[in-house]
Amino acid sequence: MAPVVTQAIAGGPEAAARPDAGSLLRPPTELQQRLASHSQASRSSRRCGGPVLATTARDQSRDQAVSQASTVELDAARQAAQASLEFAGGEEWVDRYGSEPRKGADILVQALEREGVRQLFAYPGGASMEIHQALTRSPIIRNILCRHEQGEIFAAEGYGKVTGEVGVCIATSGPGATNLVTGLADALLDSVPLVAITGQVPRRMIGTDAFQETPIVEVTRQITKHNYLVMDIRDLPRIVKEAFYLARTGRPGPVLVDVPKDVQQQLAVPDWDVPMAIAGYMARLPPAPAPFQLAPVVSALHAAERPVLYVGGGCLDAAPDLRALVARTGIPVAQTLMGLGTFPASDPLALQMLGMHGTVAANYAVDRSDLLLAVGVRFDDRVTGKLEAFAARACIVHIDIDPAEINKNKHSHVTVCADARPSLQELNRLLDEKPVPEGRYAAWRAELKEQEAKFPLAFPQRDDVIVPQWAIKVLHEETGGEAIITTGVGQHQMWAAQYYALDVPRRWASSGGLGSMGFGLPAALGAAVAYDGTQREKRVVVDIDGDGSFLMNCQEMATAAIEGLDIKIFILNNQHLGMVVQWEDRFYKANRAHTYLGRRENEWHVTGDLAHIYPDFVMMAASFGVPARRVVAPGELRGAIREALDTPGPFLLDVMVPHVEHVLPMIPGGGSFKDTISTGSGKDKF
């Protein structure tokens, strides 16, 4: 289980123990000097990023009072959590078996019902047949039968990403369980609430190398938040309750529950009131931050001249509070790939995405800032590039719920280990008491607007081929920016992040930390199940994919067709592994090393013969019963998108694009802002 500490760190000894080399060598900035002179009510003084220099008896009494208050709050939170766990489904739950014994598989399915599960993604096998039989006896749970276990766990991830609720998948033992491994790692890195249930060989056969036996608990120990092997049927109700609690609390993540087949077959009467046995975990959950922990942030805001908000996936559910903070302060906002939609892209203060393929304005803002407010982020290498050069001029404030992320990659001067939402709420309250003067950052905002005007996102205007960036802009126009977008991994993913502007959170599902190709289509299935018009409003779901990424889970077109899921597959087909080709162009003298996916003897981009496009996605879709259309000419695109959106159920649109386009801007791996590349394509020599 990932450790979670209980209290926020605000420049304490832990924060001071691991300064980066740059902070030891460079003199303090003006803001750091002014922040160091800040005097709290406790009269503790510090240099920005340094240890507390003086502690008075008043400090000690304050800390004791805060500790007592935190204990009371934590006890109340525990009681509320326990009460909510009595039933999470939103309606009265009735045990259809009464006091009669039932199979362990039925106990498992009923436990899922009690957690509010109404849809899940499961593929049967020998060790999970009992669970599937029990699912047929459930009047309220619908199983979506994906065609591959990786497809089902990516679908559960997509469900979790767009709802914020726990996604559930079930697989059999052996290869079924190991097919979940990539999805578990993906969910852990992207903090997705997920419960994966696997069948296992009978208990007496564990460790005998039985047919389809794998030690999946050991295999997945490092890529799950926690996992269980159920050896006693009486533990099933408690374990399922704990699994869901662990998956959705603290920093969300995947939990695996491995259930031997004989436990599934055993008869018992469940005790639904058995308490959870994770008191240690619950005690370590970070409480809401105290005012004194956020007071240095307020002082930093008053001292700063060039502040920037850097927000990520940990801020998705705090979007209203983030908007309130920006309204109070006028601070520009840069978002990570995982945080897209947290702040409206249409807002004048939105700098859009930062990082390797972020906007020049966003990366310029971070590079020139004197105060970086990092909320719900982990300073990922695709954002920071060269760590010592990232925000080198800034005093860094880091607010994150996971203590493992505090000072892990980048040393922060003020750190608060707490959930983003209560942290921003408390910060807004403090700013109401001590507001930032209106117009304080006006000059800074004007400077960033100059950068936006000087270095806008741009692409070539052509009428002979469909430029991929333009294709996404047309899609955005035709959907009104209201679609839920899923993506595979590659150039199309970055172009979607750049050109499909999102104004609300949880409309974006993409594999960020692990970068799993094949994610887009199954994630779209999960999103479509979540927003199918039954439990939630119906929404358009579009999988923006690349031909290489789409091929990795194209079998899920069968799921979309059979289940009648209303998803639109928008393939930007360049017949290549586009992102790898881009790196070949830039850094390997355009030497092609197994990145062309078409027929070797006839390359469509050379011959122009439509018969040479390989594979034929339109024919493939037809074999699955999915309507499809190929588009080559720019003049056909808008009408084809309209046709796809107006067609009920799934639709595949194969959009042929050139393979020479590059995702720009680009900061090469390990580079810094000064290394930004903003021009060029595969037509150029580098």
N, C-alpha and C positions, 0 to 999 in steps of 0.2 A: 504494500500500500504506500502510495506517495505520502511522505510526511507533510503535515500542515501545522504551522505554528499558530499561537493564539493571539499574538499582539503585534501591533504595527511597529515598525522600526523607523525612527525619525532622526537619522544621523547619529545613531548610537554606536557603541563599540563594534558591533558586527558590521555596520556600514563602513566604519573607518578602517577595518582590519584589512581590506583588500583594495586599496586605491590602485588605479591604473597608473602605468609608468608616466604617462603624460601629466597627470595631476601632481606628481612629485616634482616635475621639472619646470612646468610653466608657472609664471606668477599668477596670482588670483586676478580675475577680471574685475571690472568696476562693480558689476552686480554682486559677485561673490564677496567683495569687500563690504558692500553695503548690507548684504544679507548677514554677514558675520557680525555686524554691529547691532542686529535686531535683538531686542530684549523682550522676552515673553514675560507674562505675569510671574512666572517662576524665577525670572531673572537668571536663567541658564543662558550662557553665551557660548557661541561656537563660531568657528570659521566654516564657511560653506563646505560641507563634505568632511569636516573634521570631527573629533570627539567632543563630547560635552566637557567643558573646562571647569565648571563650578556647579555644585549641587548643594542646595541649602536644605534645612529642615522643612522649609515650606514646600520644596520640591518633593521631598519624601512623603509628606502628608498628602500632597496632591496625587502622587502616584498611587498611594494606598487607597485613596478615595476612588480613583479611576479603576483600580483593580477590583474593589468591592462592587462598584457599579457594573463593571464588565461581568463579574461573576453572576450578579442578579440578572443581567440581560441575557447571559448565556444560558442560565437555568430556564428562563422564560422561553428562549428560543428552542431549547431542547424539548420542553413540554409542548410547544406549538408544533414542532416537527413531528413529535410522537403522535399527537392528535391528528395531524394531517395524514399520517401514515396509516391510520385506522382504515381509511378508504380514500383513495386518490381519484376515483372515477367520476365524481361529481353527481352521482345518483346513488340511491340506496341499493346496496348489494345484498342479494339473498342467496344463501348456500342451497343450491338445487338438490344436494344430496342429504341435507339435514344432518342428522347425527350418524348416518350410515357410513361404513368404511368405503373408501374408493381408492383407485390405483394412485401410485405416486405421480404418474403422468397427469392425472386429473387434478391432483393437488397443485402441481406446477402450473397448469393452465388456469386454475382458479386463482392462484396467487397473482398471476399476470393480470387477470380481470380486476382484482382488488387494487392493483397499481394503476388502473385506468387505461390499460392497453386495449385498443380497439382494432388496430391493424399491426401486423408484423410480417416479416419476410422469412420464409422457411422452406428448405429443400429436404425431402425425406431420405432416409437411408436405414440400414439395418438397426443401428443403435438408437435411432430417434423415431422409429415407427410408432412406438407407444405414444409419444408426444403428439404426433400427427393424428393418431386415432382419437386422442383426447381433444384435440382442436376441433374435430368434427362434432364433438358433443358440446362445444361452447356456443351459446346462442348469440354472443356479442363480439367475438374476435374473428376478424377476417384475415386469412392468410393470403399474401400475394406470392404466388409460386414463381420465383425467378428461375432462370435456366442455368445458373452457376452460383456457387456459394459466394464467390467474390462479388458477383452482381448483387446478391441479397444483402451483404454487409454494407456495400456502397449505397444501396437503396435505403438501408436503415440510417446511414450517416446523412444522406440527403434529407430524410425525414427530420432527423434531429437538428440539422443546420437551419432549416427553414422554419421550424416550430419552436426550437429551444427546449423541446420535450425529449424524453428518452426514446430513442429508436431501438427496436428489438429485432433480432434475427436468430434463427435456429438452424443448426447443421448437425449432421451425423458425425460419428467418430472418424478417426483416421484421416483420409484425404479430405473429407467434408470439413473437418475441423481445421486442418492446415490451410485449406483454401480461404479461411477467414483471417489468416495472419496479416496480410497486407492491410486489410481494412481496420484491424485492431490497432496496428501501428499508426495508420493514417488518423484514426479517431483520437489517439493519445496526443499526437503532435498538434492537432487542430482543436483539442479540447471539446470534443463532441460527446454529449451524454448518450451512452449506448450500453445495452445489455446483450451479450451474445451467449446463447445457451447451446451447449453441445451434448450430444449423446456420447456415452462411453461404454466400453465393454463391461460385462458384469464384474462386480467387485472381486470375485474369486479368480478372475482371469487377468486382472491388472498386473502388469509386470511380467507376463508370460509371453510377450510378443504375439498375442492373439491376433486373429484376422481383423484388420482395420483398427488396430490399437495404436494410438500415439499418445505420449504423455503431454497432452495439450496444455495442462496447467504449467508444467515446467517450460514448455516451448514458448508460452506467451507471458511468462512472469515479468519480463522487462518491457513489454509493450502494452500492458494493461495497468489501470489504476489499482485494481485488485482482482483476484480470481479465487474460485472455490472449486473443490472436488467434494460432492455431496456423498458422504458415506453412511448417513443415517436419515431415513425418511422423515423422522420427526424434525429434522433441521430445515426441511424444504421451505416452509412458510417464512421462517426467520431469515434464511439466506436470500430468498427473493426480495424480501423487504429491505434487507441491508444492501443488496446489489443495486437496487433502484436509488436508494438514498445516497450511496457512494457515487453513483454515476452522475447525479444531478446537483450535488452540493459541492462547496468549495470550488476548486477548478474542475469543471466537468471532465469526464473521461470514460473510457470503456471498462466494463467489468465482465468477466467471463465466468459462467456457471457450468461446470461439467457434471453431468448426471448419469451414473452407470445405469445400464438397462435393467438390471434386477431391482434397483431402487424405483425405477419407473413402473415396474410391474407389481411391486409390493403393495399390499392393502394396509390402509391406516385411516384413522379419523384425525384430521389436522387440528392443531391448536392455533387459531388465527390470532390469538392475543399474546402469543409469546413475544417478549420484548427483544429489541435488537441488542446485540452484544458487541457494539463498537463504541463504547463510551470513550475510549482513548482517542479515537478519531474525532468524535463529536467535541471533545474537550479542546482539541487543537484547531478547530475551525476558527478562523479569524473573526473577532467580533466587529461590530461597526466602529469606525475610528472615533476617537475622542476629539473634541475641539482643539486641544492643545497640540495634537499631532498634525493638524492641518493649518495651524496658525503660521508656521514658517512659509507655507505655500502662499498664503495671503500676503505676507510681507514681501516675498519674492515677486509677486505680481505687481506690487506697488513700486518696487525698485527697478523692475525690468523696463527695457525700452524696445526689445525685439523678441517677445515671447512667441512660442509656437506650441500648439497642441499636437501630439503624436498619439493617435488612438488606434486600437486594434480590436480583435475579436472579443476580448474581455469587456469591451464597452458596448456590445450590441444591445444588451438589455437596459443600458443606461442612456440610450439615445435622447430621451426627452430632457434628462438632466444635463447632458452635454450641450444640447441646444440652448438650455437656460444659461449655462455658464458662458457660452459664447455671446449670448445676447447681453449679459452683464458686463463683459470685458472687451469684446471686439477682437478676440485673439483668433488669428488664422488657424485652420485645421488641416492637417495632413493625415491620411488614413492608410493603413496597411491593406494588403490584399484580403486578409480575413476580416477587416473592419469596414469594408465598403458598404455604404448605405447608412452607417452609424450617424454621419452628418450629411445633410442634403448636398449632393453634388451641384445642384443649381444655386446654392447660396453663394453670394459674392465672396464670402470668407473661406470657401472650400478651395483648398490647394490641390485636391484630388489625391491620387496615390503617390506615396514616396517610395524610395528604394531603387533597386536595379533598373526597373522600367517605369519608375515614377516620373512625374512631370519635373521639368527643370525648376519651376517655381517652388515646388514642394521641397526638393532637395536643396535648393538655394536657401530656402527659409531655415531649414535645419542647420545648414552649414554656417549661416550668419547669425543665428539666434543667440541671445544671451540668457534665455530661459527656455528649457525644453520640458514641457509637461507631458510625460509619457504615461498613458492610462490604458491598462488592459493589454499590454504589449510585452514582448520578451526579447527585444533587441536582436532579432533574427539576422543572420548574416546577409540575407537578400535585401534587408533594409539598411543595415549599417555599412556594409562593405568593409573598408579598412577601419577597424574599431577605434584606433587611437585618433583618427581624423574625424570621426563621426561626432557632430555637435561639440567640437573641441573648444569652442568659445563659450559654451553654455553652462549654466548651473542646471543640473538635471534633477527633476523631481520624478520619481517612479512610484506609481500606484498600481499594485497588482495583488491578486488574491493568493498567488502561489509563492510561498517564501523561497522556494528553490530558484525562482527567477530573479530574486532581489540580488543585485550585484553579481550575477552569474556571468554575464557577458560584458556588461558595461557598468562601471562604477557610477553610482548615483549619489548626489549630495544630500537630498532629502528623500527618504523612502517611507512609504506607508504600505504595510501588508494588510490589505483589506479589499473587500468587494468594491468594484468601481461605482456602483449605483449609490450606496450610502455615503461613499467618500465624496462624490460629486454633489450629492444633496447637502452634506454638511459644509462643503466648500462654498456652495451657493448661499447657504444661510450666513456664513461668516462674511461673505462679500456684501450681503445686504446690510450688515452692521458696519462694514468698513469698505464701501464701494471704491472701485478703481475709477479715477476721474475720467469723465467722458472725453474721448478724443486723445487719450494718453498715447495710444499706439497708432495714431493717424499717419504719421510719417512712415512708420514701418509698413503699414498696409499699402501705402502709395508706392513704396519701394518694391513690394512684391507684385503689385499690379503691373509695374514696369517690366518685371521679369516675365510675367505671364504674356504680356503683349509682345515682348521681344522673342520669347521662345515658346510659342503655343504648340500644342499637339498638332502635328501636320502629316499629311501623306500626299503622294503624287495624284494629280487629277488626270485621269485617263478615260478615254471613251472607247478604247479597243479591247480592254480586259476589265474584269471586275476586281477592283482593288479591295483587299479584305477589310481594311479599316472602314472604307466607305460602306461596304456591305453591312457591317455592324451598325453603323449610323442609320442606315435605312431601316434596319430591323428595329432600332430604338424608336424611330419616328412612327413606324407602322403599329408598334405595340404601345405607343404613348409612354414608354419607359416604365410600364406597369407590370411587365412580365417577371416571373421568377426565372433567374438565369442559372443554369448549371454549366459546367465546362469540363472538358478533359484537361490535359496538361500539355503546354507547348505555346507556340506563337499565338494561336487563336485565343488561348486563355488570357494572355497579356493584352491582346487587342480588345477583348471583351471587357477587361478591367478598365481599359483606357477610354473606350468609346461607347460602352453601354452605361450611361450615367444613372446612378441609383440615388433616390432621395429618401428612402426608408430602409431600415435594417431588415435582415432575414429575407431578402430577395436574391441572395447570392450564395451559391453552393459550389465550392471549388476546392480541390485538394491543394492545400497551401504548403504545410511543413514537409510532407513526404513527397509531394509531386507525383501522385499516382496516375499514370496514363490509364485510360479506361474508366475513369471515374464519372464522366459526364452523363452518359445514358442511364446507368442504374440510379445515379443520384436524382435524375429527372423523374424516374419512376417513383422514388420516395417522396419527392416534392409534390407530384401529381396526386398521389394517394392522400397526402396531408391536406391538399386544397382541391378536393374533388367535389365540393359543394354539399357534402353531407354534414360533417362536424364543423367545417369551416367554410368560408365563402369560396367559390370557385375562382381559380386564377389560371392565367395562361402560363405554361411552363415551357421554356425553350432550352434545349441543350445545344449550346454553341460548341462545336467539336471540330477536331482536325481528323483527317482521314486515318492517320496512324493511331491516334488515341481511340477513335471510334471502333476500329477493328478489334481492339482488345476485349471489348464486351458487347460486340454487335449482336450476340445471341439474345440479348435482352429485348430486341425488337419483338420477339415472340411473346414475351411477358406483356409488353405494351399493347400488342394486338389482341391477345386473348383476354386480358383484363379490361380492354377498352379505355386505356388511360390516355388522357388528352394531352399528349406531349408533342412538341414540334422539334425535329432534329435538324439542325442548321449546320451542315458540314462545310467548312472552308477547306476545299480539297485542292491541295497543291502537289499531290503525288509524292511528297517527300516528308521526312521528319524535319519539319521546318525550323524548329529552334536549334537543333543540332547543325543543320545546314547553315544557319546564320553564324554560329560559332566557327564552323569550317571556313566560311567566307572571311570572317574577321581575323582568325588566329591560326588557320592551317592552310592558307594560300588556296582556298576553295577546293582542296583535295577531298573528293567524295569517298567517305569510308562507310559504305553500307547504309546510306541514308535515303536512297531512292527506293520507293516502294512499288513502282510500276513494272511493266514488262521491260526487260533490259534491251530487247532488240528494237522496241518502238516506244520512244518517249513522247508522250502527248504534247509536251511543251515544245518539242522540236518539229513533230510532224503536223500538229494541228488536227489530226484525224480523231474524231470522237470515238471511233472504234478502238483506239489505243488507250483509252482511259481504263485503268485497272486498279481495283476491281470495279465492276459495274454496280454501284450502290443502288441504283434504281431497280435493277433486276433482283438484287438481293432483297430489297424491301418488298418487292412484289411477291417473292417466295414466302415471306412472312405474313402476307396479307396487309401490308402497310402501304398506303398511297404514297407516291414519290414523284419527284420531278427533278431534272437536271437543268441548271442555268449556266450559260456560258457568256451571253451578251449582257452588258450593263443595262440596256433598255428593257430586259425581261425581268430584272430582279424584283422590282417593287411589286409587280403583278403576281409573281410567284410567291412572294412572302404573304401577300394578301390571300392567295389561294390556300396556302398552308394554314393560316390562322382561321380561315373560314370553314375549313374541313373538320368535321367532328372526329375525335379520336386522334391517333398518332398520324404524323405526316413527316416524310423525310425530304429535305431540300438539299440537293447536292450542288453546291456553289463552286464552280471551278475558278481558281485564283492562281496568279503567278507565284512561282516558288522563290523569286528573287527579292521579295519584299522583306525588310528587316523590322523588328520591333524596336522603335526608337521613342524617346531617348534610351540610352543604355549606359550603365556604369559597369565596366567589366568586373568580374568576381575579384574581390580583394582590393578593388579600387576605391577612390574617394570622389567627392563631387568634382574636383578639378579634372578628373579623368572622363567626364561625361562625353559620350558620343551622341551627336544629334543629327548627323547626316549620313547618307550613303545607302547602298543596297547591294544585292548580289551581282549587279552589273558592274560594280567598281572593283578595282584591285586594291588590296590592302597589304 
